[in-house]
Amino acid sequence: MLAFTALLIIAVNLGHVLASPVQVALQAPNTKPRRLHGRFLQITDMHPDPYYAARTSEKTSCHRKKGKKANNRAGYYGTPFSDCDSPFRLTNFTLDFLNKKWASEVDFVIWTGDNARHDSDPKLPRTPDEIYSLNRAVTSKMKEVFTSKGIPVVPSLGNNDVWPHNIMTPGPNRITNEFSQIWETFIPFPYHQVFQRGAYFSVEVIPNKVAAISLNTMYFYDSNKAVGGCGFKDPSDPGNLQLDWLEVQLNGYRSRDMQVWITGHVPPSPGNYFPDCYVRYVELSLRFQDTVLGHLFGHMNADHFAFVEAIDLEFTTEDSGNKKKYVSLYHTLLNEYSAIPTKAKDLDYGNYAVINIAPPVVPNPYLPSFRIFSYNVTGTEDGMRRPKTTGKRRHGHRRGDHGNKEAHCRSKSKRNTWKCFLNETWYSDAESPSRSNKQWTPLGYAQYYLPDLEDANKTHRPRFKLEYLTFAPRLLHPPPTADGAGGEFHYPIPLQHLPAGLRDSRVMESRYAPYEMADLTIPSWVELAQKLGDAKYRKLRRRFRKYMYMGGEEG
């Protein structure tokens, strides 16, 4: 344990010294450092399937037998609203489209895992070699499209990128060794040994300014029965070691006045993570709220956002272990949103962090998609001012009878849980980029999808279209100056990538912009959640649900 802790500290210090060379290594040969565009791509859950065959039966995972009915046959580019994975024709089409249309417009790529097929066909069971081969194939394409142009790519391990499905033992092991080779181009040299131990690493995507931390969520995921679940009395548990490392990383980046994106595959939630792993993740997210720009994940296939909150660190009636009746994801989210206080005096933004969950490329069970995020690059260049820290933590809204923490922590069942031992000061600042619009603040995203996938064939290729964006339409264009002319302006989404109804600043078509968010700060997400939590916003709820499932039903 002491040796590994020392290794973590050495990795952080080397990261400080070698920050610029690490980024230079990601540049294509003989290219100059790239000008910032203020955009990045998130792409997730490609799930290529080498056995996919057009016109086969959906019931065979689109592998065998001709479908008896037209609506039961595998499509040429993929089969939407099905249990079939992606043909390579679809994943290559998506990455070729990004190469042609977007690679020259983004600064880095967040790639959040699952690049092998599901193990859904008992007649064709997956093997470790197949999983690694599929990951090598997609990695090769990612390098061709992005890395060759000097664009940093930040991958993370998915639950279908390991064998057996969902199971990963503490490293070093074959998985960490294989992926350290497959992703060698993406992992900065100082982090290779750390990666071989746990399959997580950090990259300065904008040297000395912004980093992305790629987590291995397999060590937090409660379906992984090969680990202990971050138990307080088990410091060598791989989940605890990773969270110790994450704390060192966040402290290091904060000391350098840098900002951080946290990325991974399985998003943090009480339903996804072991209880103690979740508690530690929440506490670090809130403690470093002034440093963390946001949290980007995949895995769930449904497009949504959620919060980790201060309330998650308290003992509640939900800790009793009673089984709950199943509630759909959509209604679960509405219930959580409705619990957020609507009165300013009851609302402390320091108690929240936002988890963004992107939908996948695989049309299982919805439609292929990707996201283009925009962020503020127009702030001052002389560094961030030193954020203030909070004083004593103030917990936010309360739900039910929480009882007395001291009493809970004296009880035999709870006295050795992390909730009883997390008392560090939180770094929260209303002027930090996660809370107010300034340099590096996320401004919004545009989501693109393939609505006509079902009709695509050899002669009729599918077309990516804008599904929706979070911006208010007026923010897509320069504000008018006193003489009526637009001044210098950094377009969040290039006009050529917008539908005709949004290209003209005089039109301001709103059907693509249901949320009209000012930016993606925590207060803006809380405001949207408050509206969705209010039953009178029926139209907004319908749009939110439509985007969650792309017109289908919960998978």
QUICOR-V919560 format. One line per field, one symbol per residue. ss: DSSP state (2 for helix, 1 for strand, 0 for the rest). phi: phi as a letter, one per 20 degrees, with the letter a starting at -180 (. if undefined). Layout:
BEGIN
ss = ???
phi = ???
END
This chain:
BEGIN
ss = 022222222222222220222222200000000000001111100001000000011222000001000222100000000000010222222222222220000001111000000000000000022222222222222222202220011110000000000000000002222222220000002222222222001111110001111100222010000000000000000222222222222222222000111111110000001022222222222220000111111100000111111222200022220000000022222222220000022200222111111000000000001111111000000000000000000000000000002222220000000222000000000000000000000111111110002220000000001111101022220001000001000000002220022220000000000000100002222222222200000222222222222000000
phi = .fffffffffffffgffdgfgffffeffgmdegfffembbddcblflfcfefcfmffgfdmmdblfffdgeddfffdpcflcdeeefggfffffffffffdcfedceacdcdnmdcffeddfecffcgffgffffffffgfffffdffdnefddebeefeeccfgmdbegefbfffffffefdgfeeggfdffffffbmcaccefcgmccdcdeeeffedffeeeecenmggecfegffffffffffffffffffeledcddcaeeffafeddggffffffgfffefdffdefrccccmfmefacbcdcgffedecffefnffdffcfggfffgffffefgdegfeddffeccddedefeffecdccfbbcdedcfdeffdenffffedfeffdeefdcneemdfgfgfefffcfddfgecdcffedcbfefffdbfbgnffdrbdddbdfdgfefbfdcffcfcfeaceffgffecfffegenefefbdffcggfedfgfdfefeelfdfecfelefadfggffffffffffdffeffffffgfgfgdlnedfe
END
